[in-house]
Every structure is written in C-alpha cells, then in structure tokens.
Amino acid sequence: MNKTFVRYILPIVLPILIVLMWIYLTEKEVIAAYLIPSPIVVIDTFIQFLGDGTLLDDTWTSVSRMLQGYFLAVVTGLIFGIIMGLFARIDQFFAGVFNAVRVIPPLAWIPIIILWFGIGEASKVIIIFKGAFFPILLNTIQGIEGVPKGYLEVSKLMGVSKRKGLFQVILPAALPSIFVGLRLGLGTAWMAVVAAELIASESGLGFRITQGRELSQPDVMVIGMVMIGLIGVSMDALIKLIQKRVLSWQPGIKS
C-alpha cells in the first residue's frame, strides 16, 4: 500500500492542489478573468481546439520540428562525443570553439539564424539542434572518459580488440552518462522549439501562445502551456523507460 501511494498517488497530490486553488481563485474572482481564465473556459476552448483539429495540428507541428533537430543532435553529439572522449588531441582541437558556442544561449542565436535562414523550418531545426547537441556531447565525453581503467586493462589481458573493446566495454560502461545527456538534450530541444515558435513562426504551440497573447485570450495561452508541459513530461518519461530497460543490469536504476 505504501509503495502504491508513493508511486501513483503522491505525484498527483500537488497538481490536484494547484487545480483546486485555481478553481477557488477564479470562482471568488480574486484574480481578474483576463489574467487567469476559469477552468471551465479553458476546458471549453480545449474541446473546441480538439474538435476542429487546431490542437492536434499545433502539437504535431511542434513535436515533428523537435524530433528533427533532436535526431540530428543525437547522431552528431554521440559521434563527436565518442571521438573526443577517446582521443585527447581531437578533444583539444574542438574544445575551444565548442565551448565558445555552447555558452551562448539558444535565444541569442535566434535573431542571426533567422537572418541567415529566414523563418522557415530550417532555422527552427538549427535552433533545436544547437540546444540539444551540447548536453549530449558533454555527457558522452564524460561517460567515455569516466570508464574505469581496470575495465580496459582486463579487456586487453583477455585479448579483446580495440573495436570490440569500444562496443563491448567502453560504450556499455558509458551508457549511464550518455542517457543523462539524452534526457537533458531532449528537454533542451523541447524548450528550444517552443522558444523559436514564440519569436518567429506561423504554426505550433509556441505560435499559438503568442497569438493568444496578441488577441488577449489567456485561455489559449494556458492550453498551450499545459500541452507543452504534458508533452515534455511524457517524452522525459519515455526516455526514462528506455533507460530503465537498457540499463536494467545497473543496480542504481530506480524501479
């Protein structure tokens, strides 16, 4: 019973309290309706958007953009991370430029990327890629460099080739750190796509929030924000599930 409460009931206690407080504040008119709409208004708008396809179209647009940029970031981040983790000279060659680019936040890149690539899909994918690339890169490097030397020495004594050592020793040992990078990169990619849509877009959840602000429709803004939160939590839960399955041999993984 205690495990059931902690796993299924406890996580929803705070959301329920927030919703109850929201209902109380709007029913008692403590906060003006033009600042925070009532749950009934939000639900009505949600049903309307769901019925006419607006919500599904916006959601799919944002998710598809994020997946494109995230996939590119995963591929390049893992490749560069493995190579830079294995070879110190290559790490030193790229480290200076990568660190300089990394510390510039994605929002600062948006104006110049839009100047170069316009407000089309390419600019959004590049912004998402930039946001997701560095968490994946850095955690992959850290995972590769953090492989215990004892593992490598034992593999050499057993006559394991360098190629097999990479796939059978180094990468499995680095997977926990790599998964941390994948989770961080996914969260950053999702935030980046919303930021790009807020500034320059004609579709997506970020665009819908901006439109709601311009038209003084707080219910539309709330729906967009709630959807962004729900999708973000769902994607993080999915990658945690994959991590749990892949790293089932590791005792530190929570069940």
N, C-alpha and C positions, 0 to 999 in steps of 0.2 A: 504493500500500500504506500509506504514511504517513497519507494523508487518511482511508482506511478505518479505520485503527487509532484515530485521534483522534476520528472521528465516531461509530463504532459500538462499539468495544472499550473505549476509555478510560473512558467514562461508567459502565460496569458493573463496573469493577475494584473500586471501593470497596464497592458493595453486596455483591459476592461475598465480599470480605474480612470484612465485618461478619457475614454469614451463617456463614462458616466459624468465626469467633470465637464466635458464638452457639452453634454445634454443639459446639465444644470445651468451652466453659464449662459447658454443661448435661450433656454426657456425663461429664465429670470431676467433676460435682457441686460445682464451685467456688462456684456460686450456687444457693441453695435453689430447688426447683421451684415453691414458692408465690410466689416473687418473679419469676422468669423461667421460663416453661414451655419444654420442649424443642420443637424444630421439628416433631417427629413429632406431639406432642399438638396443636400449633397447626394442622397440616395436617389431622389427623383432625376437629377441630372445624370447620375451614373447609369440609371436604367435607360434614359434617353440615348446617351452615347453608346451604350451597349447595343441598343436596338438598331440604331442607324449605322453601326459599324465604325463610328469615329474612334472609339476607344481601342478596338482591335487593330485598326489601321495604324494609329499612333504608336501603340505598343510594339507591333511588328516592325515598324519603321525604325524605332529606336533600338530594338534588340538586334535586328539584322545589321545595322551600322556597327553596333558594339562588337558583334561576333566577327565581322570582317577585320576590324582593327585589332581585336584581341588575338585572333588566329595568327595574324602576321607577327604580332609581338611575341607570341608563344614560340613560333618557329625560329625567328631571329634571336630572341632572347636566350633560348636554350642552346642554339648553335654557338653564339658568341660567348655565352656563359661557360659552356663546357671547354671551349678552346682557350679562353682566357684563364680559366681555373687550372687547366693542365699545363699551360706554358707561360711562365712568368714574363718573358720578353714581350710576348704578344699582349699580355695584360698591361704592361708598362707603355706599350705603343698606343693603345686605345684609351687608356685610363684618363689622360688629361682632357681630351676632347669630350669623352663620355661624361665625365664629372661636371664639366662646364655646362653641357647641355642639360644634364639631369637636374641641376639646381634651379633652372629657370622653370617656373610652374607652367602647366599646360595653358592656363588662361592667358599668360603673357605671350604665348605663341599664336593664339587665335587671330589677332589682327594681321600679322605678317603672313600667316598661312592663307588667310582669306585673300590678301592682296596678291599672293602668288598663284593660288589655285581657284579663286572665286568661292562662291558659297555652295558649290555642288557637293556631291558625295565624297569626292577625293579629299577635300580639305577636312571633312569630319573624320574620315578613316585615318588620316595622318595624325590628327589631334589625339584620337583614341590610341593609336599605335604608340605615340610618344608617351602617353600616360602609363600604359601597361608595360612597356618594354623594360624600363629600368628596375622595377621591383622584381621582375622575372630574372633579368640579367644578374643583378647583385646577389640574389639569394641562390642562384645556380652556382655562381663563382664561390660563394661562401660554403655551399654544400660540397663542392668538389675539393676545395682547399681543406675542408674540415674532416675529410676521410682519414681515420686513424692510420698512421704509418704502419702499424702492425698488420693491418689487413693487406697492404701492398707487399710487405715482406713475406708474409705467409704465401700469398699468391705466386711470388717469384720462386720460392722454395718448391712449390708444387708444380713448377714449370708452366704456369698459365701465361699465354701470350699477352702482349700489350692490348691487342684488340679485344680478346676475351676478358682481360682484366678490367677494361673500361665498362663493358656491358654486364659483367657478372660480379664485379667487386665495387668499382668506383661509383657508378650510377645508382645501384641499389642503396649504397650507404649514403648517397647524397639526396635521395628522394624526399626525406622529411623536409629538408631545407628548400628543395625545389617546389614542393607543394605549398609551402608558405609563400613563395614568390608568385605562384599561380593564383593563389587566393587574393593576395594583395593586388596583383595586376588586374584581376577580374573586377575588383571593387573600384580601382582607379579608372579602368576603362569605362565602367558604367557611369561614374561621375563625370568623366571627360565628355561622353556623348551627350549627356544632359546639358553640360556647360556649353558645348558647341551649338546645340539646338536653341538654347536660351538666347544666344547672341546673334546667330545668323542661320536661320532655317525657315522652311515653309511647311514642315511636317515634323511629326514626332512628339513625344511627351513634353520635352523642353519647350518646343514651339507652342504647344497648347497652353502651358503655364504662362508664357509671355503674352499670348493672345488674351487669356483670362485677365491678366493684369491690365492690359490696354483697354479692355472692354468693361473693366470693373465687375468681373464675375469671379468672386472669391470661391464659389463652389467648384468652378472649373479648375482653379488653381489647386484646391485641396485634393480633387480627384487625381490630378497629375502627380502631385507629391506623394499621395498614398500609393499610387501604382508604381512609382519609382522605388519607393521603399519596399513594397511587397516583392517586386521583381528582383531587386538587389538581394534581399534576404533569401529568396528562393534559389537564385544562382549560387550564392555562397553555400547554402545547404547542400546543393547538388555536388559541388566540388568537394565539400567535406565528406560526403558519402563515398565519392570516388576515392578520396584519400584513405578513408577507413578501409575500403575493400583492398586497395593496392598495398597498404601498409598494415594489413591485418596481423603480420608477424611481429610488429613492433609493440611491446607492452605498454608504451606510453600513450597509444591512441585510445581516446575515450570511446566507450561503447554507448 
